[in-house]
C-alpha cells in the first residue's frame, strides 16, 4: 500500500506490555470472542474531530507492521509468551490484512467537532488497536499545537529535573514508567526514560512499553487490565461470577507468573469479596487504579490480615494518575507494612508545556453483551445505565 505519511507506530512492540499479555490470553482462552471498542476524550473543552483524517491514515499504516525476527527472539526470552502465540503473531498477524478490516474501523468528526472512533471484530484481531490509537491521537494533537517541539521539550526537561531531584532522595521507591498511551510523543517518552534510567537507576525498575524495554535493556512491566475483567461479563451465564472467573482464568493462562490482580473494575469493595483466601494467597499483589490510595492501602492490609496472610509478603502497585510527589507520600505511609511499587504515566511522559489529554479506548461490548466498568470513582463509570444497574445488583455495590 502506497503511503505518503510518516508512520507514528513503526514497531509492533511500540505498545504496552499488558496488551500482549491480554492478547495471548484471548488467543488461548477465547479465540473466537468478538468485541467493540470506543474512543473517548474526557477533556470536555478539547475538540479533536479535526484529526479524524490523519488518524485514519495512521491506522491504515499499521497494516504494514510485522513482528521482526529480533523482536520475536526478545519476546521468547521473556519466558511468558508461548510458541503457538508467537508463531501466530509472526505469521502475518498484521500485514496479511485480517488484523484490520477498515470497514470495521470508524473514525470521523461528529457535528459537535468531537473525534469519534469505534472498532469492532474478533478480540484477537483488534485488541492492539487500543494503545496504538491513543498514541497516534496524542502525537497528532501535540504536533498540531502552536507550541514548538523544542519549546515543549525544554519545559519538560526542566520539570523532569525537579522530579529526578526529588526521586533521588528516596532510593527505596520503585517506579515503572507507564506513559505510552498518553505520551507527548514517542521520541519524548524515550528521552524521559533514558534520563530516568541513567540518573535514578535505583528507582526505575521497568517500563510498560515493550519496544523501549527492549531498547534500553530494562524490564517490560504490565498487569492485568480492566478490559480483561469487563470482557468476562460476555463469557459467563451469570454475571456475578464474571470477576472471579477472570481472576482464575488469568492464573490458568500464566500459571501465577503474572500475579498482580486489578482491584477496581466493579469497585474494590466487590473485588475483595471475590478475592478469597485461595486467590489472595496465590496472587502476589493487587493494583490500585481509582479512589483514595491511602484508604486502599489500609483496606488491602486488613484484607490479608483477615486471612492470616502477612501483608509484608504481598504487594500493591499504585497507578492512578500518580506524580512523583504523591508516590513519595504513599511510600512513606506503607513502606515496611506491605511491598509497594508505582506505575507513573502521564506526569512523566507528558508533562511539558501543553495540558495533557485524558483520552481512553474502552471495550464496551463482548460477544454481544454490553460491558461496564464502575471503579471506585463514580465519574469514571463507563457503560449503559441498564447494565451498570445489573452489575451493581449482582455485585452488591452500594
RODRENFI-861074 format. One line per field, with one value per residue (C-alpha): x, y, z; residue number from 1; residue in three letters. Coordinates in Angstrom, 1 decimal, decimal comma. Each point is the difference from the previous one (the first is absolute). Layout:
N
x	c(X;...)
y	c(Y;...)
z	c(Z;...)
n	c(NUM;...)
res	c(ALA;...)
***
This chain:
398
x	c(0,0;1,4;0,1;1,5;-0,4;2,8;-1,4;0,0;-0,1;2,9;0,3;-2,5;1,6;-0,6;-2,9;-0,6;1,1;-3,4;-1,6;2,1;-0,7;-3,8;0,3;1,6;-2,6;-2,8;1,9;0,1;-3,1;-2,6;1,3;-3,4;-1,2;-1,2;-0,1;-0,4;2,4;-0,9;2,3;-0,9;1,7;-0,7;1,2;-3,3;1,5;2,1;-1,4;2,1;-2,2;2,3;2,5;-2,3;1,5;3,6;-0,9;-1,6;3,2;2,2;-2,2;0,1;3,8;-0,2;-0,7;3,6;1,3;1,6;1,6;3,7;2,3;2,0;-3,3;-1,3;3,3;-0,4;-3,6;1,1;2,7;-2,6;-1,3;-3,6;-1,1;-0,7;1,3;-3,4;-0,9;3,2;-0,3;-3,4;1,2;2,9;-1,9;-1,4;-2,4;0,0;1,3;-2,2;-3,0;-2,2;1,2;-1,7;-3,2;-0,2;-3,8;-0,2;2,2;-2,1;1,7;-1,7;-0,7;-3,5;-2,3;1,4;3,6;0,8;2,1;-1,9;1,7;-1,5;1,5;-1,7;1,1;1,7;1,8;3,1;0,1;-0,8;1,4;3,3;-1,9;-0,7;3,5;1,0;-3,0;0,5;3,7;-0,9;-2,7;2,3;3,0;-2,1;-1,7;3,2;1,6;-2,9;0,4;1,7;2,7;3,1;1,5;3,2;-1,8;-2,1;3,0;1,9;-2,9;-0,3;3,6;-0,1;-2,9;1,7;3,0;-2,1;-1,6;3,4;1,4;-2,9;0,1;3,8;-0,7;-2,1;2,0;-2,4;-2,9;-0,5;-1,6;-1,1;-0,5;-3,6;-0,4;-0,5;-3,7;0,2;3,5;0,9;1,7;1,9;3,3;-0,8;-0,8;3,3;1,9;-1,7;0,6;3,7;0,6;-1,9;2,0;3,3;-0,7;-2,3;1,2;-1,1;-3,5;-0,9;-0,9;-1,6;-2,3;-3,4;1,2;1,4;2,1;1,6;0,7;1,8;1,9;1,1;0,6;-2,5;-3,0;-3,3;-2,7;-3,7;-2,9;-3,5;-2,3;-3,6;-0,9;0,8;-2,4;-2,6;0,1;-1,0;-3,5;-0,3;1,6;-2,3;-3,7;-0,2;1,7;0,6;2,8;1,7;2,7;0,9;0,1;2,3;2,4;0,1;0,4;2,9;1,8;-0,7;1,5;3,1;0,5;0,2;3,0;-2,0;-1,3;-1,4;-3,7;-1,9;-2,4;-2,4;-1,9;-3,2;1,2;2,6;-2,8;-1,3;3,5;1,0;-3,1;1,0;3,7;-0,3;2,8;1,1;0,3;1,5;2,6;0,8;0,2;3,1;-1,5;-3,0;-0,1;-1,7;-1,4;-2,8;-1,1;2,2;3,3;0,4;-3,4;0,7;3,4;-1,6;-2,8;2,3;2,2;-3,1;-1,2;3,1;0,2;-3,6;1,1;3,1;2,3;3,0;-0,5;3,8;0,0;-2,3;0,0;-2,0;0,6;-1,3;-0,8;-2,8;1,1;3,2;2,6;3,4;-1,1;-3,1;2,0;2,4;-2,9;-1,4;3,4;0,6;-3,4;0,3;3,7;0,7;-3,6;-0,6;2,1;-0,8;0,9;-1,3;-1,0;0,3;-1,3;-1,1;2,0;3,2;-0,7;-2,1;0,9;1,1;-1,4;-3,5;-2,7;-0,2;-3,0;-2,0;-1,0;-1,1;-1,0;-2,5;-1,3;-3,8;-1,3;1,1;-1,8;-3,0;-0,2;0,3;3,0;0,4;2,9;-1,1;3,3;0,2;-0,6;-3,6;1,0;2,2;-3,0;-0,4;-2,8;-3,8;-2,1;-2,0;3,1;1,6;-3,1;0,1;3,7;-0,5;-2,8;2,0;3,1;-1,9;1,4;-1,4)
y	c(0,0;3,3;2,4;3,5;0,6;-0,5;-2,8;0,7;-3,7;-1,8;-3,1;-2,6;0,3;3,7;-0,8;-0,7;-3,4;-0,9;0,2;-3,0;-1,8;0,4;-0,7;-3,4;-0,8;0,7;-2,1;-3,0;0,4;1,8;-0,2;0,7;2,8;3,2;3,5;3,7;2,8;3,7;3,0;2,8;3,3;1,0;3,6;1,6;3,2;-1,7;-0,8;-2,6;-0,6;1,9;-2,8;-2,7;-0,2;-0,2;-2,6;-2,1;0,2;-1,0;-2,9;-1,2;0,1;-2,6;-2,6;0,2;-1,2;-3,4;-1,8;0,1;-2,9;1,8;1,2;-3,6;-1,1;2,7;-1,1;-3,6;1,0;1,4;-3,5;1,0;-0,4;-3,4;-1,2;-0,5;3,6;1,4;-2,1;1,5;3,5;-0,3;-1,8;3,3;0,9;3,6;0,0;-2,7;2,3;-2,0;2,0;3,1;0,1;3,8;-0,4;-0,8;3,0;3,1;3,3;3,4;3,5;0,3;3,1;1,3;-0,2;-3,0;-2,9;-3,3;-3,3;-3,5;-3,3;-3,4;-3,5;-3,0;1,0;-1,8;2,1;3,5;-0,1;1,8;3,0;1,5;1,2;0,6;2,3;1,9;0,6;1,1;2,5;1,4;0,6;1,5;2,3;1,3;0,4;2,2;2,4;3,4;-0,9;-1,2;-3,4;1,7;2,2;-2,9;-2,1;2,8;0,5;-3,7;-0,5;2,8;-1,7;-3,4;1,5;0,7;-3,5;-1,7;2,2;-1,1;-3,6;-0,3;0,7;-3,2;-2,9;-2,5;1,1;-2,3;1,5;-1,2;2,4;-0,5;2,8;-1,4;0,6;3,7;1,0;3,3;-1,9;-3,3;2,0;1,8;-3,2;-1,4;3,1;-0,1;-3,6;0,2;2,8;-1,9;-3,2;2,0;2,3;-2,1;-3,6;-1,1;1,2;-1,0;-3,7;0,0;1,5;-1,1;0,6;-3,3;1,7;2,4;-2,8;-1,9;3,1;1,0;-3,4;0,3;-2,1;0,3;0,3;-0,4;-1,3;-1,3;2,9;0,9;-1,3;-3,6;0,1;2,0;-2,5;-2,8;1,4;-1,4;-3,4;-1,1;-0,9;1,7;3,4;-0,2;-2,6;2,0;1,6;-3,2;-1,9;2,7;-0,4;-3,8;-0,1;2,5;-2,2;-3,0;1,8;1,2;-2,6;2,7;1,7;3,3;0,2;3,6;0,1;3,2;0,9;2,7;-1,1;-0,5;2,0;-1,2;-0,9;-2,6;-1,1;-0,9;-2,0;-2,1;0,0;-3,0;-1,7;-2,2;3,0;2,2;-2,6;-0,7;3,5;1,9;3,5;2,2;3,2;3,2;2,1;2,2;1,5;1,1;-1,9;0,3;-1,5;-2,7;-0,9;-0,3;-2,1;-2,5;-0,4;-0,7;-2,5;-2,0;0,1;-1,3;-3,2;-0,4;1,1;2,2;3,2;0,4;-3,1;1,7;3,2;2,9;1,7;3,6;1,4;2,6;3,3;0,1;2,6;-0,5;2,1;-2,2;-3,2;1,2;0,7;-3,4;-1,7;1,7;-1,1;-3,7;-0,9;-2,9;-0,9;-1,4;0,1;3,0;1,0;2,6;0,3;3,6;1,1;3,4;2,0;-1,5;-0,5;3,2;2,7;2,6;3,5;-1,1;-1,5;-3,8;-1,7;-2,4;-2,5;-3,6;-2,9;-2,3;-3,4;0,5;-3,2;-3,7;-2,8;2,3;0,8;3,6;0,5;2,4;1,3;1,6;0,5;1,8;3,4;0,5;2,4;-2,7;-2,3;-1,1;-2,0;0,1;0,9;-3,2;-2,2;2,1;-0,6;-3,8;-0,1;2,0;-2,3;-3,2;1,3;1,6;3,4;2,8)
z	c(0,0;-1,0;2,9;-0,1;3,7;2,6;2,3;3,7;1,0;-1,8;2,2;1,2;3,4;0,4;2,3;3,7;1,3;1,3;-3,5;-1,0;3,2;-0,5;-3,7;0,7;2,6;-2,5;-2,6;2,3;2,1;-2,2;-3,6;-1,7;2,3;-1,5;1,3;-0,6;1,1;0,2;0,4;2,4;0,9;3,6;-0,6;-0,6;-1,3;-2,6;-3,5;-1,8;-3,1;-2,3;0,5;-1,5;-3,4;1,3;2,6;-2,8;-2,0;2,9;0,9;-3,6;0,2;2,8;-2,7;-0,9;3,4;0,4;3,0;-1,0;0,9;2,6;1,6;0,2;1,5;2,7;0,8;0,2;2,5;2,4;0,8;0,0;-3,6;-1,5;-3,4;-1,5;0,8;-1,3;-3,2;-0,6;0,8;-2,4;-2,8;-1,2;2,7;-1,3;-3,5;-1,4;0,5;2,3;2,9;-1,1;-2,2;-0,6;-0,5;3,7;1,1;0,0;0,6;-0,7;1,3;1,4;-0,3;3,3;-1,1;2,1;-1,2;-0,2;-0,4;0,3;-1,0;-0,1;-0,7;1,6;3,1;-1,1;-3,2;1,4;3,6;-0,8;-1,5;3,4;0,9;-3,6;-0,6;3,3;-0,8;-3,5;1,1;2,7;-2,3;-2,8;2,5;1,5;-3,5;-0,9;3,0;-0,5;2,6;-1,8;0,8;1,2;2,4;1,3;0,6;1,7;2,4;0,5;0,8;2,7;1,6;-0,2;1,7;3,0;0,1;-0,3;2,9;2,2;-1,0;0,7;3,6;0,3;-1,5;1,5;-2,2;-3,0;-3,1;-3,4;-2,9;-1,2;-2,5;-3,5;-0,4;1,0;-1,0;-1,6;-2,7;-0,4;-0,2;3,2;1,9;-1,1;1,2;3,4;0,6;-1,1;2,6;2,8;-0,6;0,0;2,9;2,2;-0,5;3,5;-0,6;-3,6;-0,2;-3,4;-2,6;-1,4;-3,6;-1,4;-2,7;2,5;2,4;-2,7;-1,2;3,5;1,5;2,8;1,0;-1,9;2,6;-0,3;2,1;-0,8;-1,2;0,4;-3,4;1,1;2,9;-1,9;-2,9;2,2;0,3;-3,5;0,8;2,9;0,3;3,5;0,1;3,7;-0,6;-2,8;2,2;1,8;-3,3;-1,4;2,9;-0,3;-3,8;0,2;2,4;-2,2;-3,0;1,8;2,7;2,6;-1,6;-0,7;3,5;0,4;0,2;-1,0;2,8;-1,1;-3,2;2,0;3,0;2,5;2,5;-2,5;-0,9;3,6;0,4;-3,0;1,0;2,3;1,9;-2,9;-2,4;2,7;0,6;-3,6;-1,4;1,1;-0,1;-0,9;-2,0;1,1;-2,8;1,4;3,3;3,0;-0,1;3,8;0,7;-2,4;1,5;3,4;-1,4;-1,8;3,1;2,1;-2,6;0,1;3,8;0,0;-1,8;2,2;-2,8;0,9;-2,2;-0,2;-2,2;-2,5;-2,0;-1,4;-3,3;0,1;-3,4;0,2;-1,5;2,1;0,3;1,6;3,0;0,5;-0,4;2,7;2,4;-0,6;0,4;3,3;1,3;-0,9;-0,3;2,4;0,3;-3,5;-3,1;-2,2;-3,5;-2,4;-3,6;-1,1;-3,4;-1,2;2,6;-1,4;-3,7;-0,5;2,4;-2,5;-0,8;-1,3;2,2;-0,6;-1,5;2,1;-2,7;0,2;-2,2;1,8;-0,8;0,2;-1,4;0,0;-1,8;-0,3;3,7;1,1;2,4;2,9;2,1;3,3;2,0;3,4;-1,6;-1,3;-2,7;-1,6;-0,4;-3,6;-1,6;-0,6;3,0;-0,2;0,2;2,7;2,1;-0,7;1,0;3,1;1,1;-0,8;1,9;2,8;-0,7;2,0)
n	c(1;2;3;4;5;6;7;8;9;10;11;12;13;14;15;16;17;18;19;20;21;22;23;24;25;26;27;28;29;30;31;32;33;34;35;36;37;38;39;40;41;42;43;44;45;46;47;48;49;50;51;52;53;54;55;56;57;58;59;60;61;62;63;64;65;66;67;68;69;70;71;72;73;74;75;76;77;78;79;80;81;82;83;84;85;86;87;88;89;90;91;92;93;94;95;96;97;98;99;100;101;102;103;104;105;106;107;108;109;110;111;112;113;114;115;116;117;118;119;120;121;122;123;124;125;126;127;128;129;130;131;132;133;134;135;136;137;138;139;140;141;142;143;144;145;146;147;148;149;150;151;152;153;154;155;156;157;158;159;160;161;162;163;164;165;166;167;168;169;170;171;172;173;174;175;176;177;178;179;180;181;182;183;184;185;186;187;188;189;190;191;192;193;194;195;196;197;198;199;200;201;202;203;204;205;206;207;208;209;210;211;212;213;214;215;216;217;218;219;220;221;222;223;224;225;226;227;228;229;230;231;232;233;234;235;236;237;238;239;240;241;242;243;244;245;246;247;248;249;250;251;252;253;254;255;256;257;258;259;260;261;262;263;264;265;266;267;268;269;270;271;272;273;274;275;276;277;278;279;280;281;282;283;284;285;286;287;288;289;290;291;292;293;294;295;296;297;298;299;300;301;302;303;304;305;306;307;308;309;310;311;312;313;314;315;316;317;318;319;320;321;322;323;324;325;326;327;328;329;330;331;332;333;334;335;336;337;338;339;340;341;342;343;344;345;346;347;348;349;350;351;352;353;354;355;356;357;358;359;360;361;362;363;364;365;366;367;368;369;370;371;372;373;374;375;376;377;378;379;380;381;382;383;384;385;386;387;388;389;390;391;392;393;394;395;396;397;398)
res	c(UNK;UNK;UNK;UNK;UNK;UNK;UNK;UNK;UNK;UNK;UNK;UNK;UNK;UNK;UNK;UNK;UNK;UNK;UNK;UNK;UNK;UNK;UNK;UNK;UNK;UNK;UNK;UNK;UNK;UNK;UNK;UNK;UNK;UNK;UNK;UNK;UNK;UNK;UNK;UNK;UNK;UNK;UNK;UNK;UNK;UNK;UNK;UNK;UNK;UNK;UNK;UNK;UNK;UNK;UNK;UNK;UNK;UNK;UNK;UNK;UNK;UNK;UNK;UNK;UNK;UNK;UNK;UNK;UNK;UNK;UNK;UNK;UNK;UNK;UNK;UNK;UNK;UNK;UNK;UNK;UNK;UNK;UNK;UNK;UNK;UNK;UNK;UNK;UNK;UNK;UNK;UNK;UNK;UNK;UNK;UNK;UNK;UNK;UNK;UNK;UNK;UNK;UNK;UNK;UNK;UNK;UNK;UNK;UNK;UNK;UNK;UNK;UNK;UNK;UNK;UNK;UNK;UNK;UNK;UNK;UNK;UNK;UNK;UNK;UNK;UNK;UNK;UNK;UNK;UNK;UNK;UNK;UNK;UNK;UNK;UNK;UNK;UNK;UNK;UNK;UNK;UNK;UNK;UNK;UNK;UNK;UNK;UNK;UNK;UNK;UNK;UNK;UNK;UNK;UNK;UNK;UNK;UNK;UNK;UNK;UNK;UNK;UNK;UNK;UNK;UNK;UNK;UNK;UNK;UNK;UNK;UNK;UNK;UNK;UNK;UNK;UNK;UNK;UNK;UNK;UNK;UNK;UNK;UNK;UNK;UNK;UNK;UNK;UNK;UNK;UNK;UNK;UNK;UNK;UNK;UNK;UNK;UNK;UNK;UNK;UNK;UNK;UNK;UNK;UNK;UNK;UNK;UNK;UNK;UNK;UNK;UNK;UNK;UNK;UNK;UNK;UNK;UNK;UNK;UNK;UNK;UNK;UNK;UNK;UNK;UNK;UNK;UNK;UNK;UNK;UNK;UNK;UNK;UNK;UNK;UNK;UNK;UNK;UNK;UNK;UNK;UNK;UNK;UNK;UNK;UNK;UNK;UNK;UNK;UNK;UNK;UNK;UNK;UNK;UNK;UNK;UNK;UNK;UNK;UNK;UNK;UNK;UNK;UNK;UNK;UNK;UNK;UNK;UNK;UNK;UNK;UNK;UNK;UNK;UNK;UNK;UNK;UNK;UNK;UNK;UNK;UNK;UNK;UNK;UNK;UNK;UNK;UNK;UNK;UNK;UNK;UNK;UNK;UNK;UNK;UNK;UNK;UNK;UNK;UNK;UNK;UNK;UNK;UNK;UNK;UNK;UNK;UNK;UNK;UNK;UNK;UNK;UNK;UNK;UNK;UNK;UNK;UNK;UNK;UNK;UNK;UNK;UNK;UNK;UNK;UNK;UNK;UNK;UNK;UNK;UNK;UNK;UNK;UNK;UNK;UNK;UNK;UNK;UNK;UNK;UNK;UNK;UNK;UNK;UNK;UNK;UNK;UNK;UNK;UNK;UNK;UNK;UNK;UNK;UNK;UNK;UNK;UNK;UNK;UNK;UNK;UNK;UNK;UNK;UNK;UNK;UNK;UNK;UNK;UNK;UNK;UNK;UNK;UNK;UNK;UNK;UNK;UNK;UNK;UNK;UNK;UNK;UNK;UNK;UNK;UNK;UNK;UNK;UNK;UNK;UNK;UNK;UNK;UNK;UNK;UNK;UNK;UNK)
***
